[in-house]
Amino acid sequence: MKRFGLLLILFATNSCAAVYKCGNVYSEKPCGTDSTEIQFENHESSQFEQTSAFQSSKARSQNSGRTLVGKVIRVTDGDTITVLTSSGKEKIRFAQIDAPETSHFGSPTQPYGKEAGAFLRQWVSKQTVRVDVETVDQYGRNVGTVFVNGTNVNREMVKNGFAWVYRQYAHDAELLELEKSARARQIGLWSLDNPIYPPDFRKKNR
């Protein structure tokens, strides 16, 4: 819990900082030649996003442990799907990740937005998925981690360069390492000259 607390502090402050990993331990300082640096970038967040993050953290404790199982009947974009469960349709927003934007109501499509949606469809379209729900967002969507046959699809999106780690809401340290690896390999959106953090893109195009 201590290592996640350190990561959460850095996410919440949105500072440009680094965390060092030594085995299973995370530290603010290098811990020898075996230490691995995890770099955090500085991204501005609006007051709305900061408030939503705070509300989300409270709701997470109330919804933690809730699980949905159903068939995916729609993929909206790279981080949103609709699942048909025994109790009806449930809209799911992938937790802790943010895929490039696709066009909604005339808004512009972000580079790699369509590709992210297509990649997600390959994973989940018409598949039975399990969703570990963390919270419900301001739009009434269940926010959670999606699994197909035991595979964490949230991580697959980041691992293959089709989503960023959503700094304001992240608490899975593994996601940061997967993003760092995708950046180093310049795959997916990281092949672009100037990939734009989706919250920054949304803010610019409101």
N, C-alpha and C positions, 0 to 999 in steps of 0.2 A: 504493500500500500504506500510505503514511503516513496518508492520510485515514481509511482503514478502521481503522488502529490506534488513532486518536483516538476513533473511534466505539465500538470494542470496549472501550476503557478505561472509557468512560462507562457502557456497558451492564453491564459486570462489577461496577462499584461501585454501580449502581442509584442514583446520586445524582441530585438534582434539578439539572440543568445544561442549558446550551444550547451548540449548535455553530452556527457561522456559515459559510455557504457563499458563496464569491466565485468565480463561474464554476465551475471544476472543482476548486477548492481548498477544504478544510475547515479551520477555525481555531477556537480557543477564544475568540478576541477578534473584535469587529466589524472589518470591513475596508473601511469606506467606505459611501457611500450605496447602493451596489449589493449590499450584503451581505444575505443571507436567513437569518433565525434559525430553527433547528430546535430545538424545545423537547423536553426529556426529562422525563417525569414520574417521581416517586419511587414505586416499588412494592417492597414487602418481598418477599424471596424466602427460602424455607426452606433449611436446610442441605442437604436432599436435592436441591433444584433447583440449588443452587450446585455441588454435587458432580457432578450429572448434566451440567451445562454444561461442567465441566472434562473429564469423560470424553468428552463429545460432541466437544469440540475436538480431542482426541487421535485419536478414531476418524475424524474428518473427514479428516485427513491420510492415513489408511490407506484410506479408501473413495472419496476424491476422484477423479473421472473415470469412475466406474462408471455405466453407463447402462442403463436398463430400457426396453423398448418392449412395449406390450401394450394390450389392450382393457379398458376400465373395466367391471367387472361388478357393482360395488357402491359406493355412496356412503354411508358410515357417518354422517358429519356434515360440518360445514363445513371440516374440515381432514384428513379421513382417508378413503381410498378403497381398494378392492381391485382389482388389475389382473391379468388373465390373460395371462401371457407364454408363450413357447415352452417354458419350463421348469416352468411351473405357476403357481399363484396367489401373488401378492405383495401384502402389505398395505403401503400407502404412507401415511406421515405427512408432511404438507406442512411443509417447512422454513421457519423464521424467522417463521412466522405462527401465530396462535392464535385460532381462531374461538370464539364463544360456545358454552357447553356445551349438549349435549342430554342427555336422561335416559338413564342407564346403570345397570341393576340397581337401579332405584328412586330414584336420585339426582334432584334437581330439574333442570328445564330452565331454562337462563339465557335472559333476553329476547334475542331475535334468534337463538337457537340453531337453531330450525326454519327460519327464513328463510335463514340462512347455508347450511344443508344443501340447501335448495331451489334457491338460487342456484347452488351448485356443481354440482348435478345438471344444470342447464341447460347448463353448460359442458362437462362431461366424461362424462355418462351414455352408455354404449355407444360412446364415442369411443375411437379409438386415440391413446394418449398416449406421450410420451417423458418419462422421469423421470431427471433428473441427481441421482444419489444422493450425499449428503454423509456419511451415517453410518447405523448401525443402532442404534435406541434400546433401552432396557432391556426393552421388550416384544417385541423381535424384529422391529419394523417398520422398513422402509427409510425414511429421512428424506431428502427431497429436493425439488427444484423440478420442478413438473409443467408440461409444455407441450402445448398442443393446436394443431396447425397452426402452430407457431412462436410462439404467444402464451403468455406467462408467466402461468399461472393463479394462482400465489401472489400476484403483484402485482395481478391483477384482483380478487381477494378483498379486499385492503386498499383498493384504489382505489375500490371501490364500497361501502365501509363494512360489509363482512361479516366482517372479521377485524381484529384488532390486530396490530401488529408485536410479535413475541415477544422482549421485551427481552433475556432471558437468553441467547438464541442467535443474534440477528440480526447479519449482517455485510454486508447489502446496503443502502447508504445511500439508494437510490431508494425503498425501502419506507417509510422514515420520511417522505419528502416526500409520498408518496401518502397516507399516513395523515393527515398535517397538512392536506392538501387536503380529504380526506373530512370531517375534523372541521370545517373552516371552512364547508363546504357543508351540514353537518348532515344527511348522508345515511346510510341504513342504521342501524347501531347508534348512530351519533352523533346521531340524532334523539331519543334517550332523554334524560331529564332527568339521570340519573346512571348512565352506562354503567360496568360493572364489568369491570376487567381479569380475564380468565379464570383466571389462576393464583390471584388473590385470591378469586374465586368458589369455586374448587375447595377452597381451603384452609378457607374458611368452612363448606363443606358436606360435609366429610369425616365 
